[in-house]
Amino acid sequence: MSQHLDATSAGVRQEHHRRTLFQHTPHPHQPINVNLIFEAEKACGNFNQRVAVWMTEVFQAMPTFWLIMAWIVLWIIANATIVHFDPLPWPLLLALASVPQLPLMIVIMVGQGLLGRQQELQSTEQYNTTIKTYHDIEQIMAHLSAQDEEILRQTQMITQLLKANGISAEQFATTPLPTIKLNEMSTDQASETPQ
């Protein structure tokens, strides 16, 4: 008995596979969290990379800008009113402000390159996700086309069956379909049940 059931279920499975309208082929791209990858890359970075990222984050912040601006304004005000330690073209101020700029510029450029890696990862992931979406849309369109073809085939088959039985398409379209009201159906079912 169980062999008969197995053979029957195998036949049903084969019939199911034969009658499938569309075979979906998934896109191989699996979405990834690029923030986790970026954080892992930052954690694996060497000492110089960590210093460059830290300095970039410090020097690209607005509080740092306001601190430097306050320092320059206070320097000029103090020099003009209280103590005259730096004459008017302020060579000491210019030296103190200019000398660190070159190394800081290089460190900030390195840090921005390292921090820009996150945008590169996000851009690549967005591109791959977009390609996967296009692939899925193409799969949906192909599935809909297969369904359209099947509906047309079944419509032609129904039309041929109607013609074979002497019923025209117009006659079939104008014949009202039988309607059964829900309360009538429940009354009929109640009368059919054995007491």
MDAnalysis code that builds the backbone (N, CA, C; Angstrom):
import MDAnalysis as mda
import numpy as np

u = mda.Universe.empty(585, n_residues=195, atom_resindex=np.repeat(np.arange(195), 3), trajectory=True)
u.add_TopologyAttr("name", ["N", "CA", "C"] * 195)
u.add_TopologyAttr("resid", np.arange(1, 196))
u.add_TopologyAttr("resname", ["MET", "SER", "GLN", "HIS", "LEU", "ASP", "ALA", "THR", "SER", "ALA", "GLY", "VAL", "ARG", "GLN", "GLU", "HIS", "HIS", "ARG", "ARG", "THR", "LEU", "PHE", "GLN", "HIS", "THR", "PRO", "HIS", "PRO", "HIS", "GLN", "PRO", "ILE", "ASN", "VAL", "ASN", "LEU", "ILE", "PHE", "GLU", "ALA", "GLU", "LYS", "ALA", "CYS", "GLY", "ASN", "PHE", "ASN", "GLN", "ARG", "VAL", "ALA", "VAL", "TRP", "MET", "THR", "GLU", "VAL", "PHE", "GLN", "ALA", "MET", "PRO", "THR", "PHE", "TRP", "LEU", "ILE", "MET", "ALA", "TRP", "ILE", "VAL", "LEU", "TRP", "ILE", "ILE", "ALA", "ASN", "ALA", "THR", "ILE", "VAL", "HIS", "PHE", "ASP", "PRO", "LEU", "PRO", "TRP", "PRO", "LEU", "LEU", "LEU", "ALA", "LEU", "ALA", "SER", "VAL", "PRO", "GLN", "LEU", "PRO", "LEU", "MET", "ILE", "VAL", "ILE", "MET", "VAL", "GLY", "GLN", "GLY", "LEU", "LEU", "GLY", "ARG", "GLN", "GLN", "GLU", "LEU", "GLN", "SER", "THR", "GLU", "GLN", "TYR", "ASN", "THR", "THR", "ILE", "LYS", "THR", "TYR", "HIS", "ASP", "ILE", "GLU", "GLN", "ILE", "MET", "ALA", "HIS", "LEU", "SER", "ALA", "GLN", "ASP", "GLU", "GLU", "ILE", "LEU", "ARG", "GLN", "THR", "GLN", "MET", "ILE", "THR", "GLN", "LEU", "LEU", "LYS", "ALA", "ASN", "GLY", "ILE", "SER", "ALA", "GLU", "GLN", "PHE", "ALA", "THR", "THR", "PRO", "LEU", "PRO", "THR", "ILE", "LYS", "LEU", "ASN", "GLU", "MET", "SER", "THR", "ASP", "GLN", "ALA", "SER", "GLU", "THR", "PRO", "GLN"])
u.atoms.positions = np.array([
    [0.820, -1.184, 0.000],
    [0.000, 0.000, 0.000],
    [0.867, 1.252, 0.000],
    [1.913, 1.261, 0.872],
    [2.761, 2.442, 0.946],
    [3.532, 2.636, -0.356],
    [3.914, 1.533, -1.050],
    [4.592, 1.664, -2.337],
    [3.659, 2.311, -3.356],
    [2.387, 1.953, -3.315],
    [1.413, 2.544, -4.232],
    [1.287, 4.049, -3.956],
    [1.242, 4.432, -2.673],
    [1.146, 5.853, -2.324],
    [2.402, 6.599, -2.758],
    [3.571, 5.965, -2.545],
    [4.816, 6.604, -2.967],
    [4.837, 6.804, -4.471],
    [4.411, 5.785, -5.206],
    [4.392, 5.880, -6.671],
    [3.401, 6.956, -7.113],
    [2.252, 7.014, -6.437],
    [1.253, 8.027, -6.783],
    [1.772, 9.422, -6.486],
    [2.390, 9.612, -5.302],
    [2.909, 10.945, -4.973],
    [4.058, 11.320, -5.891],
    [4.882, 10.354, -6.295],
    [5.954, 10.645, -7.247],
    [5.368, 11.063, -8.585],
    [4.285, 10.390, -8.993],
    [3.630, 10.768, -10.247],
    [3.043, 12.161, -10.169],
    [2.462, 12.512, -9.013],
    [1.908, 13.861, -8.827],
    [3.024, 14.889, -8.873],
    [4.160, 14.585, -8.204],
    [5.291, 15.510, -8.231],
    [5.806, 15.704, -9.652],
    [5.919, 14.590, -10.414],
    [6.368, 14.724, -11.800],
    [5.376, 15.544, -12.608],
    [4.088, 15.309, -12.396],
    [3.064, 16.080, -13.101],
    [3.180, 17.554, -12.741],
    [3.434, 17.826, -11.458],
    [3.577, 19.215, -11.018],
    [4.766, 19.872, -11.720],
    [5.894, 19.168, -11.789],
    [7.068, 19.741, -12.441],
    [6.837, 19.921, -13.935],
    [6.079, 19.035, -14.534],
    [5.797, 19.148, -15.967],
    [4.908, 20.345, -16.259],
    [4.001, 20.659, -15.331],
    [3.004, 21.683, -15.590],
    [3.412, 23.053, -15.066],
    [4.618, 23.211, -14.544],
    [5.071, 24.504, -14.063],
    [5.197, 25.458, -15.248],
    [4.587, 26.609, -15.090],
    [4.615, 27.586, -16.178],
    [5.955, 28.298, -16.284],
    [6.616, 28.461, -15.164],
    [7.812, 29.297, -15.152],
    [8.814, 28.752, -14.153],
    [10.066, 28.752, -14.501],
    [11.129, 28.308, -13.607],
    [11.923, 29.539, -13.184],
    [11.807, 29.909, -11.921],
    [12.510, 31.085, -11.390],
    [13.975, 30.762, -11.165],
    [14.849, 31.620, -11.646],
    [16.278, 31.481, -11.374],
    [16.703, 32.676, -10.534],
    [16.971, 32.456, -9.255],
    [17.318, 33.578, -8.381],
    [18.675, 34.174, -8.745],
    [18.808, 35.472, -8.511],
    [20.078, 36.159, -8.740],
    [21.034, 35.777, -7.611],
    [22.306, 35.582, -7.895],
    [23.224, 35.093, -6.851],
    [23.560, 36.124, -5.771],
    [23.285, 37.412, -6.004],
    [23.661, 38.436, -5.014],
    [22.823, 38.326, -3.748],
    [23.497, 38.297, -2.613],
    [22.840, 38.330, -1.311],
    [23.203, 39.660, -0.657],
    [22.226, 40.430, -0.214],
    [22.537, 41.722, 0.407],
    [23.439, 41.554, 1.630],
    [24.342, 42.504, 1.799],
    [25.257, 42.485, 2.940],
    [25.192, 43.838, 3.639],
    [25.550, 43.857, 4.893],
    [25.600, 45.096, 5.657],
    [27.008, 45.668, 5.521],
    [27.163, 46.690, 4.681],
    [28.494, 47.252, 4.429],
    [29.032, 47.976, 5.650],
    [28.160, 48.412, 6.552],
    [28.638, 49.082, 7.766],
    [29.430, 48.116, 8.635],
    [28.991, 46.854, 8.679],
    [29.736, 45.852, 9.457],
    [31.102, 45.584, 8.826],
    [31.126, 45.514, 7.499],
    [32.403, 45.292, 6.799],
    [33.345, 46.461, 7.042],
    [32.805, 47.687, 6.946],
    [33.625, 48.878, 7.150],
    [34.175, 48.929, 8.576],
    [33.319, 48.630, 9.559],
    [33.787, 48.639, 10.955],
    [34.852, 47.568, 11.176],
    [34.687, 46.412, 10.541],
    [35.699, 45.353, 10.668],
    [37.012, 45.795, 10.027],
    [36.936, 46.475, 8.878],
    [38.154, 46.977, 8.243],
    [38.827, 48.031, 9.112],
    [38.014, 48.910, 9.726],
    [38.591, 49.927, 10.616],
    [39.260, 49.274, 11.815],
    [38.620, 48.252, 12.374],
    [39.184, 47.576, 13.545],
    [40.489, 46.854, 13.206],
    [40.593, 46.371, 11.960],
    [41.810, 45.662, 11.542],
    [42.908, 46.610, 11.069],
    [42.611, 47.899, 11.014],
    [43.595, 48.864, 10.521],
    [44.786, 48.982, 11.459],
    [45.920, 49.407, 10.902],
    [47.111, 49.552, 11.733],
    [47.057, 50.866, 12.515],
    [48.080, 51.113, 13.306],
    [48.124, 52.298, 14.176],
    [48.014, 53.583, 13.368],
    [48.761, 53.682, 12.271],
    [48.741, 54.900, 11.458],
    [47.348, 55.171, 10.884],
    [46.672, 54.129, 10.452],
    [45.328, 54.316, 9.901],
    [44.358, 54.785, 10.988],
    [44.465, 54.210, 12.179],
    [43.578, 54.629, 13.267],
    [43.832, 56.078, 13.664],
    [45.101, 56.480, 13.705],
    [45.424, 57.876, 14.032],
    [44.888, 58.808, 12.952],
    [45.056, 58.432, 11.682],
    [44.570, 59.274, 10.583],
    [43.053, 59.422, 10.636],
    [42.337, 58.329, 10.905],
    [40.874, 58.396, 10.994],
    [40.460, 59.250, 12.186],
    [41.133, 59.058, 13.330],
    [40.788, 59.836, 14.514],
    [41.029, 61.331, 14.287],
    [42.187, 61.671, 13.729],
    [42.497, 63.091, 13.485],
    [41.549, 63.688, 12.457],
    [41.192, 62.922, 11.458],
    [40.238, 63.425, 10.466],
    [38.897, 63.709, 11.125],
    [38.440, 62.799, 11.972],
    [37.156, 63.013, 12.646],
    [37.219, 64.216, 13.573],
    [38.383, 64.454, 14.216],
    [38.517, 65.609, 15.110],
    [38.563, 66.910, 14.305],
    [39.397, 66.956, 13.272],
    [39.614, 68.209, 12.550],
    [38.528, 68.536, 11.531],
    [37.661, 67.594, 11.217],
    [36.576, 67.934, 10.292],
    [35.318, 68.348, 11.050],
    [35.403, 68.436, 12.376],
    [34.247, 68.802, 13.195],
    [34.174, 70.322, 13.353],
    [32.959, 70.850, 13.425],
    [32.762, 72.290, 13.591],
    [33.289, 72.805, 14.933],
    [33.206, 72.074, 16.032],
    [33.807, 72.588, 17.275],
    [35.303, 72.894, 17.118],
    [36.014, 72.084, 16.333],
    [37.432, 72.347, 16.100],
    [37.596, 73.662, 15.354],
    [36.768, 73.910, 14.364],
    [36.818, 75.174, 13.619],
    [36.598, 76.355, 14.555],
    [35.572, 76.263, 15.411],
    [35.275, 77.371, 16.315],
    [36.394, 77.557, 17.347],
    [37.014, 76.497, 17.781],
    [38.131, 76.590, 18.716],
    [39.307, 77.325, 18.082],
    [39.636, 76.973, 16.854],
    [40.750, 77.632, 16.151],
    [40.415, 79.098, 15.888],
    [39.160, 79.372, 15.483],
    [38.755, 80.760, 15.244],
    [38.840, 81.582, 16.544],
    [38.403, 81.006, 17.651],
    [38.476, 81.704, 18.950],
    [39.932, 81.970, 19.321],
    [40.798, 80.973, 19.081],
    [42.219, 81.141, 19.388],
    [42.809, 82.282, 18.577],
    [42.505, 82.354, 17.271],
    [43.046, 83.417, 16.417],
    [42.510, 84.784, 16.856],
    [41.219, 84.874, 17.107],
    [40.626, 86.165, 17.516],
    [41.193, 86.606, 18.863],
    [41.285, 85.690, 19.816],
    [41.852, 86.055, 21.119],
    [43.315, 86.469, 20.992],
    [44.061, 85.783, 20.127],
    [45.471, 86.134, 19.893],
    [45.574, 87.573, 19.383],
    [44.762, 87.920, 18.410],
    [44.810, 89.259, 17.815],
    [44.359, 90.307, 18.842],
    [43.274, 90.032, 19.563],
    [42.781, 90.995, 20.556],
    [43.805, 91.179, 21.674],
    [44.367, 90.088, 22.191],
    [45.363, 90.185, 23.255],
    [46.598, 90.917, 22.773],
    [47.000, 90.660, 21.551],
    [48.193, 91.296, 21.010],
    [47.950, 92.782, 20.760],
    [46.736, 93.135, 20.415],
    [46.446, 94.543, 20.121],
    [46.195, 95.358, 21.387],
    [45.788, 94.746, 22.464],
    [45.389, 95.518, 23.650],
    [46.259, 95.267, 24.879],
    [46.536, 94.041, 25.213],
    [47.175, 93.737, 26.497],
    [48.697, 93.689, 26.377],
    [49.193, 92.732, 25.672],
    [50.641, 92.529, 25.528],
    [50.976, 92.567, 24.051],
    [52.011, 93.294, 23.704],
    [52.424, 93.415, 22.291],
    [53.599, 92.479, 22.026],
    [53.353, 91.205, 22.073],
    [54.415, 90.205, 21.871],
    [54.559, 89.796, 20.413],
    [53.580, 90.138, 19.572],
    [53.610, 89.738, 18.158],
    [53.213, 90.971, 17.343],
    [54.188, 91.642, 16.661],
    [53.834, 92.874, 15.928],
    [52.801, 92.620, 14.821],
    [52.296, 93.679, 14.209],
    [51.108, 93.667, 13.364],
    [51.025, 92.604, 12.272],
    [51.993, 92.298, 11.495],
    [51.698, 91.210, 10.534],
    [51.569, 89.855, 11.224],
    [51.782, 89.826, 12.537],
    [51.630, 88.615, 13.347],
    [52.422, 87.410, 12.802],
    [53.713, 87.536, 12.686],
    [54.490, 86.415, 12.142],
    [54.431, 85.159, 13.018],
    [54.402, 85.347, 14.341],
    [54.337, 84.167, 15.211],
    [52.993, 83.444, 15.052],
    [51.912, 84.230, 14.986],
    [50.587, 83.632, 14.777],
    [50.532, 82.890, 13.440],
    [51.060, 83.532, 12.392],
    [51.060, 82.882, 11.067],
    [51.907, 81.611, 11.077],
    [53.039, 81.653, 11.763],
    [53.885, 80.464, 11.830],
    [53.182, 79.348, 12.612],
    [52.582, 79.719, 13.752],
    [51.907, 78.705, 14.561],
    [50.679, 78.133, 13.853],
    [50.047, 78.950, 13.011],
    [48.862, 78.466, 12.302],
    [49.234, 77.728, 11.019],
    [50.326, 78.128, 10.375],
    [50.664, 77.563, 9.057],
    [51.482, 76.287, 9.128],
    [52.398, 76.201, 10.064],
    [53.303, 75.052, 10.113],
    [52.533, 73.740, 10.292],
    [51.544, 73.646, 11.194],
    [50.828, 72.369, 11.343],
    [49.923, 72.037, 10.157],
    [49.657, 73.021, 9.293],
    [48.701, 72.764, 8.212],
    [49.172, 71.682, 7.245],
    [50.448, 71.685, 6.886],
    [50.932, 70.700, 5.915],
    [50.809, 69.266, 6.445],
    [51.334, 68.952, 7.647],
    [51.142, 67.578, 8.118],
    [49.667, 67.236, 8.359],
    [48.900, 68.221, 8.884],
    [47.480, 67.943, 9.111],
    [46.747, 67.691, 7.805],
    [47.120, 68.436, 6.755],
    [46.478, 68.237, 5.452],
    [46.727, 66.813, 4.946],
    [47.946, 66.339, 5.085],
    [48.266, 64.981, 4.622],
    [47.512, 63.942, 5.453],
    [47.512, 64.119, 6.777],
    [46.817, 63.163, 7.646],
    [45.323, 63.160, 7.336],
    [44.745, 64.341, 7.139],
    [43.307, 64.423, 6.851],
    [42.988, 63.772, 5.511],
    [43.872, 63.952, 4.512],
    [43.633, 63.311, 3.216],
    [43.678, 61.788, 3.347],
    [44.626, 61.279, 4.126],
    [44.695, 59.831, 4.349],
    [43.442, 59.359, 5.081],
    [43.040, 60.105, 6.119],
    [41.841, 59.741, 6.872],
    [40.583, 59.787, 6.029],
    [40.480, 60.804, 5.152],
    [39.313, 60.881, 4.281],
    [39.290, 59.716, 3.298],
    [40.459, 59.305, 2.841],
    [40.515, 58.139, 1.960],
    [40.030, 56.882, 2.670],
    [40.455, 56.725, 3.925],
    [40.018, 55.561, 4.696],
    [38.526, 55.630, 5.013],
    [38.042, 56.832, 5.376],
    [36.615, 56.977, 5.670],
    [35.781, 56.887, 4.392],
    [36.362, 57.259, 3.247],
    [35.659, 57.160, 1.966],
    [35.441, 55.719, 1.532],
    [36.156, 54.810, 2.165],
    [35.988, 53.379, 1.852],
    [34.551, 52.942, 2.111],
    [33.904, 53.513, 3.116],
    [32.516, 53.160, 3.419],
    [31.612, 53.529, 2.254],
    [31.831, 54.701, 1.655],
    [31.016, 55.090, 0.497],
    [31.270, 54.162, -0.691],
    [32.514, 53.718, -0.846],
    [32.817, 52.768, -1.925],
    [32.056, 51.463, -1.712],
    [32.076, 50.966, -0.481],
    [31.356, 49.727, -0.177],
    [29.857, 49.903, -0.398],
    [29.314, 51.048, 0.045],
    [27.889, 51.298, -0.132],
    [27.533, 51.411, -1.612],
    [28.386, 52.052, -2.373],
    [28.128, 52.207, -3.805],
    [28.112, 50.851, -4.506],
    [29.080, 50.003, -4.187],
    [29.137, 48.670, -4.791],
    [27.920, 47.843, -4.395],
    [27.530, 47.922, -3.126],
    [26.363, 47.164, -2.657],
    [25.085, 47.680, -3.319],
    [24.985, 48.991, -3.464],
    [23.799, 49.555, -4.116],
    [23.727, 49.110, -5.576],
    [24.865, 49.090, -6.257],
    [24.895, 48.631, -7.647],
    [24.453, 47.170, -7.742],
    [25.017, 46.312, -6.884],
    [24.660, 44.887, -6.919],
    [23.190, 44.668, -6.592],
    [22.667, 45.441, -5.641],
    [21.253, 45.315, -5.282],
    [20.372, 45.768, -6.444],
    [20.784, 46.822, -7.134],
    [20.019, 47.298, -8.289],
    [20.010, 46.259, -9.403],
    [21.149, 45.639, -9.665],
    [21.217, 44.584, -10.687],
    [20.316, 43.418, -10.287],
    [20.319, 43.043, -9.005],
    [19.442, 41.964, -8.524],
    [17.977, 42.356, -8.715],
    [17.644, 43.606, -8.436],
    [16.269, 44.068, -8.601],
    [15.856, 44.001, -10.066],
    [16.724, 44.434, -10.978],
    [16.426, 44.335, -12.406],
    [16.219, 42.881, -12.818],
    [17.061, 41.998, -12.296],
    [16.931, 40.569, -12.603],
    [15.576, 40.048, -12.123],
    [15.206, 40.431, -10.892],
    [13.924, 39.982, -10.350],
    [12.757, 40.533, -11.165],
    [12.860, 41.776, -11.610],
    [11.804, 42.364, -12.446],
    [11.690, 41.596, -13.764],
    [12.828, 41.259, -14.355],
    [12.803, 40.466, -15.597],
    [12.162, 39.101, -15.352],
    [12.457, 38.499, -14.195],
    [11.863, 37.207, -13.856],
    [10.348, 37.339, -13.702],
    [9.902, 38.406, -13.051],
    [8.465, 38.637, -12.881],
    [7.798, 38.828, -14.236],
    [8.436, 39.605, -15.114],
    [7.859, 39.838, -16.444],
    [7.787, 38.525, -17.240],
    [8.823, 37.710, -17.141],
    [8.801, 36.422, -17.845],
    [7.703, 35.519, -17.266],
    [7.527, 35.560, -15.946],
    [6.477, 34.759, -15.312],
    [5.100, 35.230, -15.773],
    [4.900, 36.542, -15.818],
    [3.620, 37.074, -16.288],
    [3.372, 36.707, -17.748],
    [4.419, 36.733, -18.566],
    [4.270, 36.337, -19.970],
    [3.870, 34.870, -20.075],
    [4.484, 34.017, -19.253],
    [4.126, 32.592, -19.262],
    [2.675, 32.406, -18.832],
    [2.241, 33.173, -17.842],
    [0.848, 33.087, -17.408],
    [-0.094, 33.574, -18.511],
    [0.285, 34.669, -19.195],
    [-0.539, 35.162, -20.309],
    [-0.686, 34.099, -21.391],
    [0.428, 33.445, -21.737],
    [0.383, 32.400, -22.765],
    [-0.530, 31.259, -22.324],
    [-0.444, 30.881, -21.039],
    [-1.286, 29.791, -20.541],
    [-2.757, 30.199, -20.548],
    [-3.045, 31.426, -20.151],
    [-4.439, 31.905, -20.165],
    [-4.975, 31.915, -21.592],
    [-4.166, 32.388, -22.547],
    [-4.606, 32.386, -23.949],
    [-4.833, 30.960, -24.451],
    [-3.928, 30.039, -24.070],
    [-4.082, 28.648, -24.495],
    [-5.370, 28.057, -23.920],
    [-5.639, 28.326, -22.645],
    [-6.851, 27.790, -22.027],
    [-8.102, 28.456, -22.599],
    [-8.012, 29.742, -22.941],
    [-9.150, 30.420, -23.560],
    [-9.460, 29.806, -24.916],
    [-8.426, 29.511, -25.696],
    [-8.639, 28.858, -26.992],
    [-9.241, 27.461, -26.795],
    [-8.764, 26.754, -25.760],
    [-9.283, 25.417, -25.503],
    [-10.770, 25.499, -25.113],
    [-11.135, 26.440, -24.271],
    [-12.538, 26.602, -23.869],
    [-13.397, 26.976, -25.072],
    [-12.880, 27.872, -25.914],
    [-13.619, 28.276, -27.117],
    [-13.856, 27.076, -28.022],
    [-12.829, 26.231, -28.197],
    [-12.988, 25.041, -29.032],
    [-13.984, 24.064, -28.409],
    [-13.959, 23.907, -27.080],
    [-14.920, 23.029, -26.416],
    [-16.350, 23.559, -26.572],
    [-16.502, 24.878, -26.470],
    [-17.824, 25.472, -26.668],
    [-18.320, 25.227, -28.094],
    [-17.439, 25.422, -29.076],
    [-17.814, 25.194, -30.473],
    [-18.163, 23.723, -30.705],
    [-17.388, 22.831, -30.107],
    [-17.648, 21.400, -30.275],
    [-19.005, 21.004, -29.692],
    [-19.462, 21.727, -28.685],
    [-20.756, 21.439, -28.066],
    [-21.882, 22.318, -28.622],
    [-21.564, 23.060, -29.695],
    [-22.586, 23.850, -30.368],
    [-22.965, 25.130, -29.630],
    [-22.098, 25.649, -28.788],
    [-22.375, 26.900, -28.065],
    [-21.452, 27.974, -28.626],
    [-22.048, 29.079, -29.064],
    [-21.217, 30.172, -29.593],
    [-20.672, 31.001, -28.432],
    [-19.615, 31.743, -28.701],
    [-19.011, 32.580, -27.668],
    [-19.984, 33.654, -27.207],
    [-20.765, 34.221, -28.141],
    [-21.753, 35.241, -27.771],
    [-22.829, 34.653, -26.878],
    [-23.281, 33.438, -27.216],
    [-24.309, 32.763, -26.420],
    [-23.778, 32.486, -25.007],
    [-22.535, 32.072, -24.919],
    [-21.931, 31.805, -23.612],
    [-21.786, 33.089, -22.796],
    [-21.402, 34.198, -23.480],
    [-21.204, 35.466, -22.784],
    [-22.518, 36.047, -22.275],
    [-23.611, 35.812, -22.990],
    [-24.900, 36.395, -22.571],
    [-25.663, 35.516, -21.597],
    [-25.299, 34.265, -21.451],
    [-25.987, 33.376, -20.515],
    [-25.557, 33.736, -19.104],
    [-26.522, 34.058, -18.235],
    [-26.124, 34.408, -16.860],
    [-25.634, 33.166, -16.122],
    [-24.627, 33.386, -15.317],
    [-24.086, 32.291, -14.517],
    [-25.033, 32.020, -13.363],
    [-25.173, 30.781, -12.959],
    [-26.064, 30.486, -11.825],
    [-25.489, 31.089, -10.547],
    [-26.380, 31.736, -9.801],
    [-25.941, 32.321, -8.531],
    [-26.667, 31.615, -7.403],
    [-25.951, 31.345, -6.380],
    [-26.523, 30.673, -5.207],
    [-26.340, 31.613, -4.037],
    [-27.408, 31.949, -3.387],
    [-27.316, 32.813, -2.217],
    [-26.816, 31.987, -1.050],
    [-26.096, 32.635, -0.178],
    [-25.459, 31.945, 0.932],
    [-26.490, 31.305, 1.867],
    [-27.573, 32.014, 2.174],
    [-28.549, 31.438, 3.099],
    [-29.311, 30.274, 2.461],
    [-29.521, 30.321, 1.127],
    [-30.161, 29.187, 0.450],
    [-29.256, 27.963, 0.498],
    [-27.928, 28.215, 0.308],
    [-26.977, 27.121, 0.302],
    [-26.924, 26.472, 1.688],
    [-26.933, 27.272, 2.735],
    [-26.874, 26.685, 4.082],
    [-28.166, 25.930, 4.395],
    [-29.317, 26.410, 3.872],
    [-30.584, 25.702, 4.079],
    [-30.564, 24.376, 3.337],
    [-30.046, 24.401, 2.078],
    [-29.945, 23.170, 1.296],
    [-29.015, 22.169, 1.975],
    [-27.905, 22.646, 2.500],
    [-26.966, 21.741, 3.159],
    [-27.576, 21.150, 4.423],
    [-28.345, 21.968, 5.128],
    [-28.960, 21.465, 6.355],
    [-30.001, 20.381, 6.033],
    [-30.714, 20.547, 4.916],
    [-31.710, 19.541, 4.558],
    [-31.063, 18.259, 4.042],
    [-29.835, 18.381, 3.479],
    [-29.149, 17.195, 2.951],
    [-28.486, 16.375, 4.039],
    [-28.171, 16.978, 5.174],
    [-27.474, 16.220, 6.209],
    [-28.410, 15.200, 6.837],
    [-27.946, 13.962, 6.993],
    [-28.800, 12.913, 7.570],
    [-29.059, 13.177, 9.038],
    [-30.247, 12.871, 9.457],
    [-30.667, 13.087, 10.849],
    [-30.328, 11.901, 11.698],
])
